[in-house]
Amino acid sequence: MAYKITDSCVSCGTCAGVCPVGAISEGDGKYVIDAGACLSCGACAGACPTGAIEEA
């Protein structure tokens, strides 16, 4: 199951830095996860300082 970034995202970029496959990029107002590339490893969710990343 892929992860998604909620509106709690503050665009700090921490998640993009920890994603092992580069599935996270800066979107319009918040970061976004490419569900097709996401491995569902949870590294991004564990690193997010605002808890904005959850399972989709």
MODELLER restraints for C-alpha pairs under 7 A, 6 or more apart:
rsr = mdl.restraints
at = mdl.atoms
rsr.add(forms.Gaussian(group=physical.xy_distance, feature=features.Distance(at['CA:1:A'], at['CA:40:A']), mean=5.80, stdev=0.5))
rsr.add(forms.Gaussian(group=physical.xy_distance, feature=features.Distance(at['CA:1:A'], at['CA:55:A']), mean=6.68, stdev=0.5))
rsr.add(forms.Gaussian(group=physical.xy_distance, feature=features.Distance(at['CA:1:A'], at['CA:56:A']), mean=6.62, stdev=0.5))
rsr.add(forms.Gaussian(group=physical.xy_distance, feature=features.Distance(at['CA:2:A'], at['CA:35:A']), mean=5.56, stdev=0.5))
rsr.add(forms.Gaussian(group=physical.xy_distance, feature=features.Distance(at['CA:2:A'], at['CA:38:A']), mean=5.83, stdev=0.5))
rsr.add(forms.Gaussian(group=physical.xy_distance, feature=features.Distance(at['CA:2:A'], at['CA:39:A']), mean=6.97, stdev=0.5))
rsr.add(forms.Gaussian(group=physical.xy_distance, feature=features.Distance(at['CA:2:A'], at['CA:40:A']), mean=5.03, stdev=0.5))
rsr.add(forms.Gaussian(group=physical.xy_distance, feature=features.Distance(at['CA:2:A'], at['CA:55:A']), mean=6.11, stdev=0.5))
rsr.add(forms.Gaussian(group=physical.xy_distance, feature=features.Distance(at['CA:2:A'], at['CA:56:A']), mean=5.75, stdev=0.5))
rsr.add(forms.Gaussian(group=physical.xy_distance, feature=features.Distance(at['CA:3:A'], at['CA:40:A']), mean=6.41, stdev=0.5))
rsr.add(forms.Gaussian(group=physical.xy_distance, feature=features.Distance(at['CA:3:A'], at['CA:53:A']), mean=6.59, stdev=0.5))
rsr.add(forms.Gaussian(group=physical.xy_distance, feature=features.Distance(at['CA:3:A'], at['CA:54:A']), mean=5.49, stdev=0.5))
rsr.add(forms.Gaussian(group=physical.xy_distance, feature=features.Distance(at['CA:3:A'], at['CA:55:A']), mean=4.27, stdev=0.5))
rsr.add(forms.Gaussian(group=physical.xy_distance, feature=features.Distance(at['CA:3:A'], at['CA:56:A']), mean=4.97, stdev=0.5))
rsr.add(forms.Gaussian(group=physical.xy_distance, feature=features.Distance(at['CA:4:A'], at['CA:33:A']), mean=6.16, stdev=0.5))
rsr.add(forms.Gaussian(group=physical.xy_distance, feature=features.Distance(at['CA:4:A'], at['CA:53:A']), mean=5.64, stdev=0.5))
rsr.add(forms.Gaussian(group=physical.xy_distance, feature=features.Distance(at['CA:4:A'], at['CA:54:A']), mean=5.61, stdev=0.5))
rsr.add(forms.Gaussian(group=physical.xy_distance, feature=features.Distance(at['CA:4:A'], at['CA:55:A']), mean=6.10, stdev=0.5))
rsr.add(forms.Gaussian(group=physical.xy_distance, feature=features.Distance(at['CA:4:A'], at['CA:56:A']), mean=5.46, stdev=0.5))
rsr.add(forms.Gaussian(group=physical.xy_distance, feature=features.Distance(at['CA:5:A'], at['CA:31:A']), mean=6.84, stdev=0.5))
rsr.add(forms.Gaussian(group=physical.xy_distance, feature=features.Distance(at['CA:5:A'], at['CA:32:A']), mean=6.17, stdev=0.5))
rsr.add(forms.Gaussian(group=physical.xy_distance, feature=features.Distance(at['CA:5:A'], at['CA:52:A']), mean=5.58, stdev=0.5))
rsr.add(forms.Gaussian(group=physical.xy_distance, feature=features.Distance(at['CA:5:A'], at['CA:53:A']), mean=4.47, stdev=0.5))
rsr.add(forms.Gaussian(group=physical.xy_distance, feature=features.Distance(at['CA:5:A'], at['CA:54:A']), mean=6.55, stdev=0.5))
rsr.add(forms.Gaussian(group=physical.xy_distance, feature=features.Distance(at['CA:6:A'], at['CA:52:A']), mean=5.13, stdev=0.5))
rsr.add(forms.Gaussian(group=physical.xy_distance, feature=features.Distance(at['CA:6:A'], at['CA:53:A']), mean=6.12, stdev=0.5))
rsr.add(forms.Gaussian(group=physical.xy_distance, feature=features.Distance(at['CA:7:A'], at['CA:52:A']), mean=6.95, stdev=0.5))
rsr.add(forms.Gaussian(group=physical.xy_distance, feature=features.Distance(at['CA:8:A'], at['CA:50:A']), mean=6.71, stdev=0.5))
rsr.add(forms.Gaussian(group=physical.xy_distance, feature=features.Distance(at['CA:8:A'], at['CA:52:A']), mean=4.93, stdev=0.5))
rsr.add(forms.Gaussian(group=physical.xy_distance, feature=features.Distance(at['CA:9:A'], at['CA:30:A']), mean=5.70, stdev=0.5))
rsr.add(forms.Gaussian(group=physical.xy_distance, feature=features.Distance(at['CA:9:A'], at['CA:50:A']), mean=6.85, stdev=0.5))
rsr.add(forms.Gaussian(group=physical.xy_distance, feature=features.Distance(at['CA:9:A'], at['CA:52:A']), mean=5.25, stdev=0.5))
rsr.add(forms.Gaussian(group=physical.xy_distance, feature=features.Distance(at['CA:10:A'], at['CA:30:A']), mean=6.61, stdev=0.5))
rsr.add(forms.Gaussian(group=physical.xy_distance, feature=features.Distance(at['CA:11:A'], at['CA:30:A']), mean=5.17, stdev=0.5))
rsr.add(forms.Gaussian(group=physical.xy_distance, feature=features.Distance(at['CA:11:A'], at['CA:31:A']), mean=6.00, stdev=0.5))
rsr.add(forms.Gaussian(group=physical.xy_distance, feature=features.Distance(at['CA:14:A'], at['CA:47:A']), mean=6.66, stdev=0.5))
rsr.add(forms.Gaussian(group=physical.xy_distance, feature=features.Distance(at['CA:14:A'], at['CA:48:A']), mean=6.41, stdev=0.5))
rsr.add(forms.Gaussian(group=physical.xy_distance, feature=features.Distance(at['CA:15:A'], at['CA:44:A']), mean=4.55, stdev=0.5))
rsr.add(forms.Gaussian(group=physical.xy_distance, feature=features.Distance(at['CA:15:A'], at['CA:47:A']), mean=6.17, stdev=0.5))
rsr.add(forms.Gaussian(group=physical.xy_distance, feature=features.Distance(at['CA:15:A'], at['CA:48:A']), mean=6.00, stdev=0.5))
rsr.add(forms.Gaussian(group=physical.xy_distance, feature=features.Distance(at['CA:16:A'], at['CA:22:A']), mean=6.67, stdev=0.5))
rsr.add(forms.Gaussian(group=physical.xy_distance, feature=features.Distance(at['CA:16:A'], at['CA:24:A']), mean=4.99, stdev=0.5))
rsr.add(forms.Gaussian(group=physical.xy_distance, feature=features.Distance(at['CA:16:A'], at['CA:25:A']), mean=6.33, stdev=0.5))
rsr.add(forms.Gaussian(group=physical.xy_distance, feature=features.Distance(at['CA:18:A'], at['CA:43:A']), mean=6.42, stdev=0.5))
rsr.add(forms.Gaussian(group=physical.xy_distance, feature=features.Distance(at['CA:18:A'], at['CA:44:A']), mean=6.15, stdev=0.5))
rsr.add(forms.Gaussian(group=physical.xy_distance, feature=features.Distance(at['CA:19:A'], at['CA:43:A']), mean=6.42, stdev=0.5))
rsr.add(forms.Gaussian(group=physical.xy_distance, feature=features.Distance(at['CA:19:A'], at['CA:44:A']), mean=6.08, stdev=0.5))
rsr.add(forms.Gaussian(group=physical.xy_distance, feature=features.Distance(at['CA:23:A'], at['CA:33:A']), mean=5.59, stdev=0.5))
rsr.add(forms.Gaussian(group=physical.xy_distance, feature=features.Distance(at['CA:23:A'], at['CA:34:A']), mean=5.14, stdev=0.5))
rsr.add(forms.Gaussian(group=physical.xy_distance, feature=features.Distance(at['CA:23:A'], at['CA:37:A']), mean=5.46, stdev=0.5))
rsr.add(forms.Gaussian(group=physical.xy_distance, feature=features.Distance(at['CA:23:A'], at['CA:38:A']), mean=5.66, stdev=0.5))
rsr.add(forms.Gaussian(group=physical.xy_distance, feature=features.Distance(at['CA:24:A'], at['CA:31:A']), mean=6.68, stdev=0.5))
rsr.add(forms.Gaussian(group=physical.xy_distance, feature=features.Distance(at['CA:24:A'], at['CA:32:A']), mean=5.59, stdev=0.5))
rsr.add(forms.Gaussian(group=physical.xy_distance, feature=features.Distance(at['CA:24:A'], at['CA:33:A']), mean=4.50, stdev=0.5))
rsr.add(forms.Gaussian(group=physical.xy_distance, feature=features.Distance(at['CA:24:A'], at['CA:34:A']), mean=6.30, stdev=0.5))
rsr.add(forms.Gaussian(group=physical.xy_distance, feature=features.Distance(at['CA:25:A'], at['CA:31:A']), mean=5.56, stdev=0.5))
rsr.add(forms.Gaussian(group=physical.xy_distance, feature=features.Distance(at['CA:25:A'], at['CA:32:A']), mean=5.58, stdev=0.5))
rsr.add(forms.Gaussian(group=physical.xy_distance, feature=features.Distance(at['CA:25:A'], at['CA:33:A']), mean=6.65, stdev=0.5))
rsr.add(forms.Gaussian(group=physical.xy_distance, feature=features.Distance(at['CA:26:A'], at['CA:32:A']), mean=6.22, stdev=0.5))
rsr.add(forms.Gaussian(group=physical.xy_distance, feature=features.Distance(at['CA:45:A'], at['CA:51:A']), mean=6.74, stdev=0.5))
rsr.add(forms.Gaussian(group=physical.xy_distance, feature=features.Distance(at['CA:45:A'], at['CA:53:A']), mean=4.99, stdev=0.5))
rsr.add(forms.Gaussian(group=physical.xy_distance, feature=features.Distance(at['CA:45:A'], at['CA:54:A']), mean=6.49, stdev=0.5))
